[in-house]
Amino acid sequence: MQLASDIGLPEASPVQGPRILRSLEEAVEGARELKADIAARCADVEAERKISDVSIADLKRGGLFGLVGSRKFGGSEVGVEALVRVTIEIAEACGSTGWVFGVLAGHSWMLNLFPAKAQEEVAALPGALMATLFRLSADVSVAEGGFILKGGSGRFCSGVDFADWIIASAPVTRKDGQVEQRFFLLPRSDIEIVDDWFTVGMRGTGSRSIKVADAFIPEHRSVLVTDMVGGLAPGAIFHNKPIYRLPFGTVTPFSIAGAPLGMARGAVKSFADSLQASLENNVSPPAGRDAMLTELSRASVIVDAAISVVISDAAKIDRVTSPEEFGELERKELPRNWCWAIQACRKAINDLYALSGGSVIYENSSFQRFWRDINSAAQHIGFTENKAMVDYGLARLGLPAQPYIIPSKKPPM
């Protein structure tokens, strides 16, 4: 096993950089201190289709981007539960800011799986941020010492405006003709941002497309997806901690799960504030009042329950002592839970919207913004509820997961 001392790094002293957080409580308190200012910028964030530079600077200064970063390379390594809780707090103030924070802070966990040399290169710029692209359409081939990428593009690169590096996945054709899926670490200088983010919701995330010109990628800036899934990634061996030996798909979705939950909580608060103002001004008749109070209560308990489920699962990840603790059934429980949680929140907020009256059709309505944001966030492929439920059901019955098959012809009647 390669040790930190083998590459000239101290065992415990972090690289000088942003503030190091010592506990979950410290992280959550730091996020709460920023909420009012983040909320005040929310309308401008949406109008400009970009997170405020000031918000990013504040989050950096508070050390919040390092929640799941390795201590060896300047992170706090506070844990996945802290990541989810902090993301919820931020997204309750501004859905777009919460989403981008979750991606930039959470996907840095993936860097921990790359070879130590790649992690050292990123750590050379204290506080460096990474955006992620899970589907880069590119022609990648093997070359001496690394890989040749001949042009490529991809959509939905959240946080790219602030990223110093991009982690992107693409298939590689080996010299024997075999194809393997890899993640690559690309410097910002290798990519071009395409300003195509014109959307109904999550406008402020600026999740624009990117293009990649021809580039050489050194071997150490690459990792096999099969190794990331199997707990055999170079970084997993280097750090030698159980959490890095878990399948990466078990951990990375927590990066984005917190944002829609925070959006839902923000929507409930916005609805409650508007309802209270209406009642104080005697705008709502008793019959309408009771219907709205009922839906408010129902939405509140659904959102609270959803948050509790996801936080509980995140805490399980933090407590893991061996990858064997997450068998097939346990691995299917996680997406079952976060998909249920987010889709349940989406439905609850949609029910509130139906009772909100005509005022919410104005774009300056904070409730409408939360409503658009959570419906947009819930469209993410990682939150596809039907597949998650089927996969869990099959695992519960001891049956292998089955791929979805779309017939080429209509079945006979």
Secondary structure, DSSP 4 states (H G I P E B T S, - for coil): ---GGGGT--SSPPPS-SPPP--HHHHHHHHHHHHHHHHHTHHHHHHHTS--HHHHHHHHHTTGGGTTS-GGGT-----HHHHHHHHHHHHHH-HHHHHHHHHHHHTHHHHTTS-HHHHHHHHTSTT--EEEES--EEEEEEETTEEEEEEEEES--TTGGG-SEEEEEEEEE-TTS-EEEEEEEEEGGGEEEE-----SS-GGG---EEEE-SEEEEGGGEEEHHHHHHT--HHHHHH--HHHHS-HHHHTTHHHHHHHHHHHHHHHHHHHHHHHHHHHTT-S-HHHHHHHHHHHHHHHHHHHHHHHHHHHHHHHHHH-S-GGGS-HHHHHHHHHHHHHHHHHHHHHHHHHHHTS-GGGGSTT-HHHHHHHHHHHHTTSGGG-HHHHHHHHHHHHTTPPP------SSPPP-
